[in-house]
Amino acid sequence: MKKFLSMKNVIIAISFTVALLLVKDNMNIVWQILSTIASILSPFLIGFLFAYILNFPYKFFYTKAFGKISAKREPLQKLKKPLSLVCTYLIVVALIVLIIEIVVPQIATNVVNLIDNMPAYFKNATQYINEFFDWTNGTFHTDFSLNDAMNQLFNEMTELLTFSNITSTAGGATQFIFDMLSNTTSGVYNFVMGVVISVYFLAEKERLCRQVKRIAVAFIPMKWLPKVYEVVDITDTKCGRFLVGDILDAAFVGLLTFITMSIFHLPYAALIGVLIGVSNIIPFFGPFIGGIPSAFILLLVSPKDMIIFVIILVIIQQFDGNLFKPKIIGNQVGLSSFWVLFSVVVGGALFGMIGFILGTPIYAVIYSLVGKKVNNSISKKGKIAQEALDFEVLNYAKIEQEQKKIREQKEKQQKAKFMKFIMGDKAVENENEENKNNDLDKETKSDDSSNFKNSNNTKNK
């Protein structure tokens, strides 16, 4: 109690409270400062992400491919790291060049064809809508008309196109274009710098990890270090392997979609394959985000092509969810479908696209830590907690007695600490003597009652 009420702890608590109040009253300024810091550190964050993903092939080259280099020859031993780095980045560059050479021209051709054929697709869509309105009018005796709807839409757009609206729209469009160019330039800069920084991260990862460990050991209390190491290990297992496995799975699904669509001679196979692959990185909602616009594009071409595509997509997603993804990722997440949905929705609402992608593995870390804490708490409570979990053998009276004993023990401990804090060691000695006297009184009473029972039994005999 003295330790808790020390002047140092009181000052820390007051300072922390004042800091929270200042943050609450100046939240906009704090958010601007955090945004500025994040924008400055963006290249390092991107570089760390690239290095973290590329660390898996780097470890393969370092331990497997060049791991047999003789340790007796120091010049050859020193070449392990440079050779591993060069091979890792050569593979990445080769994959990027392959995508640019094969996929990008087909995507560009698909986009150009889609723009050229858009008037014909718009005409087909108008015909489909007219047929749908005719069927609706004939079936439900309504009076829908596409021409009336288009005329009403045209009139509303004409009313909106006043001078003030056009001026404000032009100003907004100019600002939007300027912001887009600025964001594109900064994005390209951050990407290039991130690639360069990732090389330094991989080359210096042992030294950086050792420095981080030294800082952790220096400033974190020793009793907390095992828990910190546990959190880092679980985060690496859940987030790292899930992220790398999810990227590989998404690339595989996109390639399989492209090949299957090409076999069935469906249009825009390359464009849709890339769209399906990229969107498949997002758990749960990814197939819908990529599949709905792809199905709409094929619907404009031909309803038959759309139906074939939907069947192909459903079959691929079933194979991916039940066969491919468990083989590639394994059981790294350990979440049910409900918690995956929960993590994606909450992560996307809080952090946007990054939350959609990283929400599931981060929540898996929290879920794992909380689950371990729950299991430890239940095991500490012993057999009575296990019986409380089993509703068929639940014993309310026994649980109540156990809880009463636990409460009495805690009350005695708190009373002893309080008396020791106020009166010193004498109060503890007096309390121990009282407890001994109480125990002796209980023993004498129990002996008297047993002697009385024995005398009654002899009289009865």
Order of alpha helices (4+ residues) and beta strands (2+ residues): alpha-alpha-alpha-alpha-alpha-alpha-alpha-alpha-alpha-alpha-alpha-alpha-alpha-alpha-alpha-alpha-alpha-alpha-alpha-alpha
